[in-house]
Amino acid sequence: MPKTINKRPPVAVGHVRLPCSDVGAAARWLEAVGLRPIVTRDELAVLELRGGTHVVVRPPERPPAPGTTAPFDLMVDDIDAAHRDYTEKGLSPTEIKRGRIHDSFEVPGPGGWTFAVNSSHASGKPI
């Protein structure tokens, strides 16, 4: 049987952290925007992004000021569909900004964070 060649990059981001005072509310918000829940507890939540990266939500040492840009952004294949979906869910996205590299909008998220949502500009190769 022939050996399958994996064409994906050999490294991925494993975990990113999102400090939020209300871990449960943050987990529900992240699930609403499309992440897959793995673990949800009062003090810890882990949700999965496409590609296997996990977002780890824990209470912060010090909460961010409202409107602070989140420590990571979100990337979607269809920016218009995501914008419609988030609007229908009452998440209050900003208008879509059309750019040279990608289109984007912002959405207020949990714990005082503001998230940038970008259209995909992946290479087209396996990821």
MIVOLO-543274 format. One record per atom (N, C-alpha, C, O): residue in one letter; z, x, y. Coordinates in pm, whole numbers, plus 50000, padded with zeros to 5 digits. Layout:
<recs>
aZXY...
</recs>
This chain:
<recs>
m500005008549883m500005000050000m500005008950124m500795018350132p499115006250223p499035014750342p500285013250430p500875002450440k500655024250492k501805024250581k501375018750717k500365022950773t502155009150771t501865003450901t502295013251009t503385018851003i501425015251106i501735024151217i502305015751331i501665006351377n503495019151374n504145012151484n503645018151615n503865029951643k502965009951696k502385014851821k503265012251942k502865014952055r504465007051919r505385004652030r505995017752076r506065027251998p506445018652202p507165030552245p508395032552157p508975022752109p508805044952134p509925047352044p511315044752105p512315045952034v511385041352232v512665039352299v512635025952373v511625021952429a513775019252372a513935006652445a515265006952519a516135015052486v515424998352616v516714996652680v517554988352584v517154977352545g518714993452546g519574986552450g520414975752513g520364964152470h521184979252614h522094969852677h522084971752829h522014982952879v522154960652899v522384960953043v523614952353069v523874942652997r524354955853169r525594948753198r525444939953321r524784943653419l526064928353313l526074919053425l527504914153446l527964905053377p528214920353540p529594916053565p529604902253632p528974900353736c530334892753574c530464879253631c531854873853604c532374875253493s532464867953703s533814862453689s533874851253586s534794850753505d532884842253589d532844831153493d531814834453385d530634831253399v532264840853280v531374845553173v530614833953110v529414835153086g531284822853084g530634811353022g529514805553107g528434802553057a529784804053238a528754798753330a527574808453337a526424804153340a527864821353340a526774831253343a525944830553216a524714831253222a526594829053103a525854828152976a524974815752974a523824816452930r525484804553022r524674792253027r523474793953119r522374789453087w523674800553234w522574802753329w521524811753265w520324808753272l521944822653203l520994831853140l520234824953028l519044827553010e520884816352954e520184808652850e519174799052915e518074797252862a519544793053027a518634783753096a517364790553144a516304784453145v517464803453183v516264810453230v515494816853115v514434822753138g516004815652991g515194819852877g515764830352785g515074834552692l517004834852806l517574844752714l518164837752592l518554826152598r518214844852481r518724839652355r520194843352340r520534855152343p521094833252324p522514836452308p522784842952172p522244838752070i523624853352174i524044860152051i525534857852030i525954853651922v526344860652133v527794858852128v528244852952260v527814857552366t529104842752256t529684837352379t531174835152355t531574827152270r531984842352431r533434841052428r533904840052572r533114841652665d535184837252591d535724836352727d535554849352804d535264849152924e535734860652737e535744873652804e534474881852784e534334892652840l533534876652703l532324884352670l531214875152626l531424865752549a530024877852676a528824871052626a527734881552608a527634890952686v526934879752505v525794888552479v524584879452459v524604870452375l523544881852537l522314874152527l521154883752511l521204895052560e520114879352444e519014888152409e517744884752487e517374873152502l517104895352534l515804894452600l514694897252499l514964902652391r513484893752533r512334897652451r512354912752435r512624919952531g512064917552319g512074931952294g513404936852239g513514948252195g514424928052241g515704931652181g516764937052273g517874939752228t516474938652402t517494943152496t518574932352506t518254920452511h519824936452509h520944927152521h521554927952660h521804938852712v521814916352719v522554915552844v524004912652806v524294902852738v524894921352850v526324920152819v527024915152946v526994921753050v527644903452935v528344897453049v529844898853026v530374894752923r530514904853124r531964906453121r532494904153261r531754905253359p533774900953272p534344899553406p534254912753483p534404923453425p534014911753614p533894923953694p535244929453736p536244922253740e535264942253767e536454947953831e536554942353973e537654939554022r535384940854037r535314935454173r534014927354181r532944932954159p534074914254213p532864906154218p531914910854328p532354916154430p530594908954307p529634912654411p529684902654527p530124891254511a529244907054642a529104897854755a528004887954721a527004891854660p528144875254758p527094865454729p525724870154777p525594875454888g524724868254694g523364872154728g523014886454696g521914890954725t523944893854636t523664907654598t522594907854489t522644899954395t521634916754502t520564917854403t521144922154269t521904931854263a520794914954163a521274917954029a520844932053989a519854937154041p521574938353897p521264952153858p520014953453771p519654964553731f519354942353741f518074942553669f517294930253709f517864920453758d515984930553689d515174918853719d514694912553589d514914917953480l514034901153601l513484894153486l511954894453497l511414893653607m511274895453384m509814895853382m509304884953289m509774883753176v508344877053336v507794865953258v506284867253250v505644873353336d505714861353144d504264861753127d503534852653225d502464856053274d504114840953255d503464831153342d504414827753456d505314819453441i504214834253569i505124832653684i505124818353737i506174813253777d503954811753737d503874798053787d504644788453697d505354779653745a504494790053565a505214781553470a506714783853480a507494774353475a507144796353493a508564799353507a509124793153634a510214787553634h508364794053744h508794788253871h508964773153857h509964767553903r507994766553795r508094751953773r509324748653687r510074739453719d509514756253579d510624753953488d511964755553560d512844747153545y512114766153637y513364768653707y513614758153815y514744754153839t512534753653879t512664742953979t513134730153913t514034723453963e512524726653799e512904714453726e514354715053679e515014704753666k514854727053653k516234728853608k517214729653726k518414731253705g516704728353848g517564728553966g518104742254002g519164743254063l517384752953965l517854766453990l517464771954127l517834783254160s516744764354206s516404767654345s515674780954364s516124789254442p514554782954294p513794795354318p513154795354456p512824784754511t512974807354512t512234808654637t510754806554608t510344805354492e509954806154712e508494805254693e508004817954623e508614828554635i506904816654552i506304828254485i505614836954589i504824832054670k505904849954586k505214859654669k504144866154583k504434871354475r502904865854630r501794871754556r501644886354599r501534889254719g501644895454503g501594909654535g500454916854466g499724910954387r500294929554497r499234937754437r499524940854291r498624940354208i500774944054259i501124947954123i501584935854042i501184934153927h502414927454102h502854915254035h503274905054139h503504908254255d503364892654093d503864881854175d505344880254144d505794883654034s506114875054240s507544874154216s508184863054298s507614858154396f509374859254255f510234850454334f511664854254302f511924861854209e512594849054381e514004851554358e514694838554322e514254827754361v515764839754248v516544827954210v518034831654216v518444841954162p518844823154282p520274825854283p520834824354142p520554814554073g521614834154101g522144834053965g523644833153962g524284830354064p524224835653847p525664834653831p526394846153899p525824856853922g527654843853929g528534854453977g528174860154113g528624871054147g527354852954192g526964857954324g525704866454322g525254870954428w525124868854205w523914877054194w522674869154232w522614857054212t521684875854286t520344870354307t519394878154217t519394890454218f518594870854139f517674877154046f516234876654096f515764866254141a515544887954087a514104888254108a513454884553975a513864889353870v512434876053982v511654872353864v510234876753893v509634872453992n509684885453808n508374891353829n507394887253721n507774884953606s506114886353759s505084884253660s504944897153579s505204908153629s504524895653456s504404907353368s503304916553418s502234912153459h503604929253412h502584939453438h502684950053329h502514961953352a502984945053206a503054953953092a501674959853066a500664954453112s501644970552993s500414978352974s499344971352891s498184975352896g499704961052817g498744954852728g498794960952588g498154955952495k499544971652574k499734977952444k500964971552379k501724964752449p501184973452249p502364967552184p503654972152250p503844984052277i504534962452277i505824965652339i506954959652259i508124961252296
</recs>
